[in-house]
Amino acid sequence: MDCFPPAPRFPVGEARPAHLCVVAPCYNEADVIDRFHAALKAVLVGLDGWSHEMVLVDDGSRDGTLEQLLALAERDPCVKVYSLSRNFGHQVALTAGLDAARGDAVVMMDSDLQHPPELIPRMTQLWREGHDIVSAVREQTADSTFFKRVTSAAFYRFINLLSDTPIVPGASDFCLLSRRAHRALRRFPERHRFLRGLLSWVGFKRALLPYQAPPRAAGHSKYTLYKMLVLAFDAAFSFSVTPIRLATRLGLLTVLLSLCYLAYILIRLFLLRDLVPGWASVIFVMVFLGGVQLIFTGLIGEYVGRVFEEVKGRPLYLLKHRPKRTRTVRSERIDHAPADR
């Protein structure tokens, strides 16, 4: 099907159909990728007044995902396939797709069909109404376990307790970005990325769209407990200095307790006169110096921890495949990955 069909109607003031780009990372999704493409394509071709393309990013899959993506690109000229040299993670794969995306609006979504493509028409409608960001907010997931629901709720409560940037509970990476929101998001150079938090941080006009997530069409979730913990730590450290300040406060508390212990030692020594010589003073010195070390470790870590990953200047990702031809667009170019030679 044509990616740029004539638009019979479009809003007053627009001289052409708006262009929508859908970005979706794919990691070991060989069992579902064809169904995802078919469902998404059916929605996109039905959008009145829109042309479209799909930027599908293979995140170092170990199954046949890349081969299936390339086959889709052969059949559908609207599909642009990018492949990372290894598995860099969901957030970096989304970033790679955002770097490649061009359009009046960009939709980020997962390729496992738990982000329903049927929400996209409503997203574009809210975009027409002037919203720069339209975030899909998951109210419930059909096949989620009790453990997943509890840990998800705990995560959002934890990050909102620590962070100065409020994160909408249940807000997923499934969202629509206006052109200026897309450009703003591409300006963030940080390595440990939490896109949901960045969307809250930019502060543009935002609409929330609740939805019920369906069960996975095939396969299993790629977000293991370990990956969820890594994402939680990235979110905490990217949007708050509270964790490192807690180390400083712990050091101060330790010093305070050591002083209390010193008072106890003096009471036993001068009033009760039953103190065994030597051991009390050694323990006091060790506890006091340990507290002081924690204080200074916290102070130094607040600076070093933020600088260490950035100063190395490594690219966020490397590409082993990109489309041979891409459209030339006059826009700000921000490269997180070096060009292929």
Long-range contacts (C-beta under 8 A, 24 or more apart in sequence): 1-41, 1-45, 1-76, 1-78, 3-51, 3-52, 3-53, 3-77, 3-78, 4-51, 5-45, 5-51, 7-48, 7-49, 7-50, 7-51, 8-48, 8-49, 9-48, 9-49, 10-49, 11-49, 11-128, 14-49, 17-49, 17-50, 17-51, 18-49, 18-50, 18-51, 18-103, 18-104, 18-105, 18-124, 19-50, 19-51, 19-52, 19-53, 19-102, 19-103, 19-104, 19-105, 20-44, 20-47, 20-50, 20-51, 20-52, 20-53, 20-103, 20-104, 20-105, 20-106, 20-107, 20-120, 20-124, 21-52, 21-53, 21-54, 21-55, 21-101, 21-102, 21-103, 21-105, 21-106, 21-107, 22-52, 22-53, 22-54, 22-55, 22-106, 22-107, 22-109, 22-120, 23-55, 23-57, 23-94, 23-97, 23-98, 23-100, 23-101, 23-106, 23-107, 23-108, 23-109, 24-54, 24-55, 24-56, 24-57, 24-97, 24-108, 24-109, 24-110, 24-111, 25-57, 25-59, 25-90, 25-93, 25-94, 25-96, 25-97, 25-110, 25-111, 26-56, 26-57, 26-58, 26-59, 26-61, 26-65, 26-69, 26-93, 26-111, 27-58, 27-59, 27-60, 27-61, 27-65, 27-87, 27-90, 27-93, 27-222, 28-61, 28-62, 28-63, 28-65, 28-219, 28-222, 29-61, 29-65, 29-111, 29-112, 29-219, 30-61, 30-63, 30-64, 30-65, 30-68, 31-217, 31-218, 31-219, 32-111, 32-112, 32-113, 32-216, 32-217, 32-218, 32-219, 33-65, 33-68, 33-69, 33-72, 33-111, 34-68, 34-72, 35-113, 35-217, 35-218, 36-111, 36-112, 36-113, 36-217, 37-72, 37-76, 37-79, 39-113, 39-117, 40-117, 41-76, 41-78, 42-117, 43-117, 43-118, 43-120, 43-121, 44-78, 44-117, 44-120, 46-121, 47-120, 47-121, 47-124, 50-124, 52-78, 53-78, 53-79, 53-80, 53-103, 54-78, 54-79, 54-80, 55-80, 55-82, 55-97, 55-100, 55-101, 56-80, 56-81, 56-82, 56-97, 56-111, 57-81, 57-82, 57-83, 57-84, 57-93, 57-94, 57-96, 57-97, 57-100, 58-82, 58-83, 58-84, 58-321, 59-84, 59-87, 59-88, 59-89, 59-90, 59-92, 59-93, 60-84, 60-85, 60-86, 60-87, 60-88, 61-87, 66-321, 70-321, 73-323, 80-323, 80-326, 81-321, 81-322, 81-323, 82-319, 82-321, 82-322, 82-323, 83-319, 83-320, 83-321, 83-322, 84-317, 84-318, 84-319, 84-320, 85-317, 85-318, 85-319, 85-320, 86-318, 88-316, 88-317, 89-227, 90-173, 90-222, 90-223, 90-227, 91-193, 91-194, 91-195, 91-231, 91-234, 92-193, 92-316, 92-317, 93-317, 94-173, 94-195, 95-193, 95-195, 95-316, 95-317, 95-336, 96-316, 96-317, 96-319, 96-336, 96-337, 98-182, 98-185, 98-186, 99-186, 99-334, 99-335, 99-336, 99-337, 100-322, 100-326, 101-182, 102-327, 102-329, 102-331, 103-179, 103-182, 104-178, 104-179, 105-176, 105-177, 105-178, 105-179, 105-182, 106-176, 106-177, 106-182, 107-174, 107-175, 107-176, 107-177, 108-173, 108-174, 108-175, 108-177, 108-195, 109-173, 109-174, 110-173, 110-174, 112-216, 112-217, 112-218, 112-219, 112-221, 113-214, 113-216, 113-217, 114-141, 114-213, 114-214, 114-215, 114-216, 115-172, 115-174, 115-213, 116-211, 116-213, 116-214, 119-174, 119-209, 119-211, 120-176, 122-209, 123-175, 123-176, 123-209, 124-176, 126-176, 126-207, 126-209, 127-176, 127-178, 129-207, 130-205, 131-178, 131-205, 131-206, 131-207, 132-177, 132-178, 132-180, 132-181, 132-204, 132-205, 132-206, 133-175, 133-176, 133-177, 133-178, 133-181, 133-199, 133-202, 133-204, 133-205, 133-206, 133-207, 134-175, 134-176, 134-206, 134-207, 134-209, 135-168, 135-171, 135-172, 135-174, 135-175, 135-199, 135-206, 135-207, 135-208, 135-209, 136-171, 136-172, 136-174, 136-175, 136-209, 136-210, 136-211, 137-168, 137-169, 137-170, 137-171, 137-172, 137-208, 137-209, 137-210, 137-211, 138-170, 138-171, 138-172, 138-210, 138-211, 138-212, 138-213, 139-170, 139-210, 139-211, 139-212, 140-212, 140-213, 141-212, 141-213, 141-215, 142-212, 142-213, 142-214, 142-215, 143-215, 143-216, 144-213, 151-228, 155-228, 155-232, 155-235, 158-232, 158-236, 159-197, 159-232, 159-235, 159-236, 159-239, 159-240, 162-236, 162-239, 162-240, 162-242, 162-243, 163-197, 163-235, 163-236, 163-239, 163-240, 163-242, 164-239, 164-240, 165-197, 165-200, 165-201, 165-239, 166-200, 167-196, 167-197, 167-200, 167-235, 167-239, 168-196, 168-200, 168-208, 171-196, 171-199, 171-208, 172-196, 175-199, 178-204, 180-204, 183-331, 183-332, 186-332, 186-334, 187-334, 189-310, 189-336, 190-238, 190-310, 191-309, 191-310, 191-314, 191-316, 192-234, 192-237, 192-238, 192-309, 193-234, 193-238, 194-231, 194-234, 194-235, 194-238, 194-239, 196-235, 197-235, 197-238, 197-239, 201-239, 237-305, 241-302, 244-298, 244-301, 244-302, 244-305, 245-298, 245-302, 247-294, 247-297, 247-298, 247-301, 248-294, 248-295, 248-298, 248-299, 248-302, 250-294, 250-298, 251-291, 251-292, 251-293, 251-294, 251-295, 251-296, 251-297, 251-298, 252-291, 252-295, 253-291, 254-287, 254-290, 254-291, 254-294, 255-288, 255-291, 255-292, 255-295, 257-287, 257-291, 258-284, 258-287, 258-288, 258-291, 259-288, 261-287, 262-288
